Amino acid sequence: MPTRALALLPLTLLVSAAGASAADGDPVPPGGIADFMTARTLGMAAGIGVAAGNEGIYVNPAAMAARRRYALEGMVLFDRRGADNVDRFYGASVVDSQTSALTAGVSYLRDQGLAYSGNAFHLALAGNLAESFHLGVTGKLFSLQGATSYQAANVDAGAFWQVTELLSLGFAGYNLVGSGSNKAVTPMGAGAGFAIGTDRILQLTGDWRADFDRGGKTTNRFAAGAEGLLASLVVLRAGFTRDETLSTNWWSVGVGLVNPSAALDVGYRQSTTDTSAREIAATLKLFVNP
């Protein structure tokens, strides 16, 4: 089978899986708007401790500064929790860690969901505290309409440490300002993660993330995943998440095609307890040399 056909086979399977709708267990609760993530993060399930590109805007802003690049990215993210709760996000982002010492990223997402509709803006900045230690912050602005309107700003913050060439650690806090009565929409949380290996060959990663608001008590998520690069062209990803916050577990898969000037990624995750609960994301990334 040609390499291109082999790489696109998982995408065909993902699209077919996204059409399934029968539930075989307790429904996964909505839990507010979906956690924003790109196809790479979705496919690996864990990304806080991974040197990041544009996905760092949402997962760990400090990790954007770990690699020198200028990238433009378009993305779609579909989150389904039954017929009455489907979120559809469309957007674009830019990250520049190449033209100055300060890394900057900006993102716009349009939510056309059934529970909420509106806009989300992110502005992320990251810098080097030391050669291998980075700090970052993301400012977020939401303008959402739904059962109740949500017009608010919030802040994420993160740290990333490239301990050795083959080991990195990440730490992040989410929605640190607090959300008052809208805790289900933007819940406060914290997380940590690690990565072993290199994204140029094989990388293993793990995450812990705590949610302080949505369950009325602190709930935890534990995730592990991997990505491997084949023939400097095809990226394969897989992961698993134990999710106390949404009372389910998730398995994840992903595939990508990459070359020095562009990358196309698709990621998919599925609940193990409710076949109607799933997410699928696709991203197209262009790398620009200034």
N, C-alpha and C positions, 0 to 999 in steps of 0.2 A: 504494500500500500504506500503511495507517495507520502512524503513528510507532511505536506500541506493538508492532505485528507486526514492523516492520522491526527494532526493537531486540531482539526475542526470537528472530529468525531465527538469529543466530550461536549462541545457546544450544542450539537444536535441533541444529545441526550439531555442536556440541561433544559433546553427549550421544551422538550417533550415532558420532562418532569414538572415543569412549571405549570403545565396545563391540568395536572391532577387536582381534584378538589375534594375527594371523599375523606372524612375524618375517621380515624380509628381509635381515638382516645379523647381525653379531656382537652377542650380547646385551649390553646396558648393565649393568655390574656394580652390585650393590646400593649399595655405598659407605656402609654404615651407615644410620641413620635419615635420612629426607629432610630437607633444609634447610627450616625452617619459613618459610612466606611466605603472604601473603594473595593474593586474586584480583588486586588491583591490581599488586602486584610481579610475580606470575606472568605477567600479560598483557603488561607492558612489558619483562620480562626483566631490567631494571636499575633499582635504586632507592636506592642508597647516597647519592647526591647530591640526592635529591628531598625537598622538604619533606613530612613524613610525618604520617599519622594513626596509627591503631593498628598498621599494618604496621611502623612504626618500632621497635616492641618487638623484632622479630626481625632487622631489617636494619640500622638505625642509630638507637639510642635518642636521640641528640642531636637528630635531625630532628623528633622529636615536639614540641619546644619552639618550632618555627619558625612555627606557626599557633596561634591562640587557638581552642580548641574543647573540648567535652566530648562524647565519643562512646562509645556502647555497640555492640559488634560481636559477632555470632555467625558462625562460619566452619566450613567443611568443606574438607579437603584430601585428595585421593586420589593416591597415588603408586604406579605400577605398573611393575615391571621383570620381566615374565613371570609365568606362573601361580603360581610358587612364591615370589614376593616382591611382596606388595601391602601398602602401608601405608595406613591409614585414620585420619585425625585429625579429631576433632570438638572444638570448644571455643568459648570466649568471651573477650572482653577489654574492658577499660575504660581510656580515656585521658582525663585531665583536665589541660588546660593553660590553663584558664579561671578557676578559682576561687582560685588562688594563684600566687605567683611561681615556685614549683617545680612542674614538670610531673611527673606520676606516671602510670604505666601498669601494669596487672596483667593477666596472661593465664593461662588454664588450658586445656590440650590433653589429650585422651584418645586414646592410640594403640591402635588395635585391629587391628594388622597381623599378618602371618604370621611375620615375622622377630622382631618385638618387640611387646609389649603392655604398657601401663602409663600413667603420667601424667607430664606435663611442666608445671612452673610457672615463670612469668617475672614478675619485678618490676623495672620500669624507672623510673629517675629522670633528669630532665634539667633544666638550668638555663642561664641566660644569663651568659656570661663578659663579653660586651658586647652592645649592642643587636642586632647581627646575627650574633653568634658564640655558638654553643651547645655545651655538653658534656653527655654522657649516659653512663649505665652501666646494664646489665641483669644482675641476678642470676638464675641459672637452677638449678632443682632437678629432677633426673630420677629416676624410680622405674620402671625398665623390666625386664620379664622376657622372656627369649628363650633362645637357645642358651647364653648366659651372662647372669646378672643384672647390671644396671647401676644402682647406687644412688650418685649423686654430684651435686655442685654445681659450677657453673662461672660464668664472668663474661664478658660482652661489654662493650666500651666504644666510644664514638664521638664525633666532632666534626662540626659542621655550620656552614657559613659562607654566609650570604646576601650574596654579594659585591655584587650590584646587584639591582634589581627583577627582572631577567631572567636572572640567572646565579647559581647556587648550587653549592657544592662540599661533598662529604662524605667522611669517613674513618672506618674502623671496624676493630676487632680482635675476633676471635671465639674463644671458649673459651680465654681467656688463661691460665687456671690450669693447663692441660694435663690430659690424660686417662689418663696411664700406659699400661696395656695395652689400654685401650678407645679408642684413637685413631680407629678407624673409626666409632665411635658419635658422638663429639663432637670432631672434628678441629680443631686450632688453625689459625687463618687470619687474613688481613687483607685489606682492600679499600679502594678509593677510587672516587669517582664524581662526575659533574657533571650538571647539568640546565640547559638553555637554553630560555627562554620562560616561559610561565605555565600553570598547570593550569586557569586560567579560559578559555583559548583553545586554545593548542597548546604542547606541551612535548616537547623532544627530550632524551634522557638516555643516558649511557654509563657502564659500570662496568668495573673490573678487580678481580678477587678471586683471592688466592693461597691455596692449601691446602697446609699444611706436612706433613701426616701420611698421608693416605689412600693416596697412590701410592708411599710409601716414599721420596719426594723431593718437592720443591716443584713443584706443578703450578698452572696458571693457568686462569682463566676470563675471557673478554672478552665483554661484552654491550652491545648498543645497542637502544634502543627509543623509542617515541613514544606520546603520548596526546593526543587532541583532543576538545574539548567542542563538541557540535553543539546549537544552539537552546537552550542552557542546560538540557538534559535528558539527552541521550545522550552517553556517553563511549565512544570507540573507542580500542583499544590494540593495539600489535603490537611484536614484538621478535625478536632473534636472539642466540643465545649460542654461542660457540666454547668447548667444554668439554674441556680436557685432563684434568681430574680424573676424569671418567667416560668418557673416550675417545669422545666423540660431539659432535655439534652439536645445538642445539634451535631450533625456531621457536616463537614464542608469539603468541597472539591473545587479546583480551579485549574485553568490552563491559560497560557499566554504565548504569544509570538513576539519576539523582540529582535531588533537590530540596532546599530548605533544611532539611528535617527528617529526611530519610532517603536512603539510597543502597543499591542492589543491584548487586553486581559478580560477574562470572564470568570466570575466566581459564583458559587451556589452553596447555600446551606439549607438543611432540611431538619425539622423537628423529628425526634424519634417517637414522640407520643401523639402527634397530630399531623396527619399528612397534608392538611390545608395550611399549615404554618411553614413558610419558606421565604427565603430571600434570594434574589438573583441580581448581580451587578455586572456591568460591562464598562470598561474604560478604554479610551483611545488616547495615547500619550505621544506627544512630539517633543523631541529634544533639540534645543536650539543652541548653536555655538555663536556667542556674541562676537 
